[in-house]
Amino acid sequence: MATTVQQIHPVAHLPLVLGVLRRLEVATVIDRLIPPHPAHGLSCGRGVEAVVLAMLDGHHALYKVGRRLEERGMVALLQPGRTRAALNDDRLGHILDALFAANLNGVFSAVALKALEVYAIATPWLHQDTTTIALYGAYEDEPSSPGAPRPAYGQSKDGRSELKQVLLSLGVSGDGGLPLRLGMRDGNTSDSVETPVAIEECLALGLEGVHGIVADSKAYSRRTVGLCLEKRLGLVTLVP
């Protein structure tokens, strides 16, 4: 029987990535937190899938997402009936704004908790640490969006004290290092202030079977020790 090939697309690794996103129900989790509006066409969840695929294909600019995914033959797989026009940079930009407005850290943790469930990852120990992200260019003293981290000079982790920065605070599972909780703070936030707050937010996720916390020496404070005693958790602090 003769077979006619209508189209050929170099899909590369993207179907595998989309398969993982679908297994984790990323779009479903996000659309539950940010309900789709009929006028938008492309939901926030499907938009996030598109951006992740484009980023892992080496294209970060929003205006390139639709064209690149069309070249890869991925647009129809994202959502039947959609075209490249649905993945325009205005809509993708609005999706990023909606994620931030919905509490980006909470969205992140919701997806992470789903990953724990799907892959049956145990969390007997949680690891917490911080790092700094150096920024280049001019930044206003106050961010235009309420709640956004403020770029500022602070204690740089990579020795770039001449650059403004923001502080990235990350809590991960001891098994597999799966990121569970994310915090972006002002660039001049001290680890002594952030670490106890971060540990409280990690424990607030309601994870089962947690035995203890691993963090640097800034975790050893009256606040954190009291919390661990209350919840009967171990606390391991590492001297930097």
N, C-alpha and C positions, 0 to 999 in steps of 0.2 A: 504494500500500500504506500503510495507516494505521500510525503508529508511536505507541506508548504510552511516555511518559516516566515512569519509576518514581521517580526521585529527581533532584534538582538540588542540586549543591554548588558554592559559590564557591571553586574550587580556587586561584584567583589564580596566583602564580608557583611554588607548591610542587612541582608535577610536574616543572618544569624543574630545580629544585634537587635533587630526588630523582634525576633522570636523571644529573646530574653526579656525585652520590655513588655511583651504581651504576657509572658509567663508570670512576670511580677505584677501584672495588671496596673502598670504605672498610669496609663491614661484613665482607667476606671477610678483609681484612688484620687487622682487630681480632679477629675470631673465631679467627684462626690464632694470635694471641698470647694470647688468653684463651678457650680452648676452651669451647663452650657445654655447660651441664649440663642433662640432660633435665628435671630438676625445676624449672628456672627458666622454661621456656616462651619468654620473650623473651631472645634472645641479646644479648650486649654490643654487637655490631656493629649489630643492628637497633635497639637502644635508643639508640645514638649517632645513627643516622639520624633517629630520632624527635625527639631533643632539638635537633639542628641545624635540622630543619624548623620546630620550634616557636619557636626563637630567631629565625630569619629571618622568622618571621611576627609577631614582636613580643611573644611570650609566653615569659618566662624562668622563671616559677615552675613547678616540677616537677609540682605537683598540677593544673596547667592543661593540661599537654601532651596527655593523652589526649582530653579534652573538645574542645580546639581542633582537633586533627587529625581527630577524628570529624566535627566541623562542616565541615571542609574536604574530607571524603570521602577522606582519605589513609590511614586505618588499614588497609583491605584491601590497598592498594598496598604498604604496608610489608612485610606478611607475610600471605599467604593464611590464613584461618582465625582470625586474631587479632581481638580485640575491644578496645574502649576500656579494658576492665578490665585488660588486659595491660600497659597503659602507666601503671600507678599509680605514685605518687611514691615508695613504698617500693622497688619494683623499680628505678626509674630512679636512685634514690639509691645502691642497692647497686652498680649499674653504674658510677657515678662513683667509688665506693670501689675497685672492681676495677681501673679504669683507673689510678688512682693507685698501687695496690699493684703493678701490672704494670710500673711505671716509665713515668709519663705522658710524659716527654720521649722515651723510646724509641718509644712508640706514635705520638707526633706525627711523629717522623722517618720511621717506617715508612710512614705515609700520604703524607708529603711525597715520599719516594723513588718511590712508586708514581705520584704526579702527574708527576714528572720523566719517568718512563718513558712514561706515556700521552700526554703532550703534547710529548714529544721536546724538552725544554728543555735547552739546553747550559749548562754551569756553568764557563766558563773563569775567572770571578772570583766569589769569595764575599765578601759584605759582612757585617760584624759590628758590632753596636752595643748599647748598653744604655739603659734608661730606668727611671724609678721610678714605682710606682703608689701613690698616697697612700691611706691607709685611715682610715676614720672609726669611732668606737666604741671599746670596751674590748677589749683582747686580752691573753691570758695571756703571761707571759714566754717560755714554751716551748710550741710546738705540741703538740697531743695525738697527732698521727700522726708517727712517726719519719720523718725525711727531708723533712718539709714545711718550706717557708720560714718563718722567724721574723720576724714584724712587729717592726720596730725603728726608732729614729730614726737618720737617716743624712744623707748629702749629697743633698738633694732636687733633682731636675732641674727642677721647676716652682716652686721657691721656697717650698714649704710645709714648712719645717723644724719646725713645731710639731706635725706629724702623723707618726704611725708609717707605715712604708712597707715594700714589698718591692721587690726589684730584678728587672726583666724583662730577660733577655739573649736576643737574637734574631740568628740567622744566616740570611741570605737569599741567593738566587741573584742574580747581577748582571743576568741576563736575566729580566725580568718581576718581580723582587723576590719570588719564591716563598719563603715561610718554610720552612726546611729543618731547623733545630735550635732548640730552645726550652730555656731554663733559667730557673727561678724560684729566686731566692736570698734569703738573709736581708737585711733592709732596710739593715743597716749594712755590707754587702759592698762593698769598694772596687772600682772599675773596674780598677785596677792588678792586683788579684788575679783578677777574673773574666775579663777579656779574654783572657789567654793560655790559660786553661782552656777558654774557649769556642771559641777557634780550634783547639785540639787536638781538641775534640769534633766540630767541623765536618769536619776532615780525616779523623777516624775513621769517617765515614760511607762512605768508600770511593768517593767520586765520581770519575768518569773525566774527564780533560781539564782539570783545575783548573790554572790558570797562576799565580794569586796571590790575595792577601787584601787587602781594603780595610777599614780600621778607623780609629778615632781614635788620638790620640797615645799612649794607654795601651797600645797593642799593641806599641809600640817598646820591647821589653825583651830582655834576653839570652836568655831562654827562648824567646820567639816568633821572634826573629831566627835563633837556632840551629835551630829546627824548620823554618823556611822554607829555610834553607841546606841542611839535610839532604834535604829533599824537592824542592829546586830550584824554589822558588816565589818569586814577587815579593811584596813587602809594601809597600803604599801606606798611609801614615798621614796623617790629616788633623788639623790643629790646630784644636781646638774654639774 
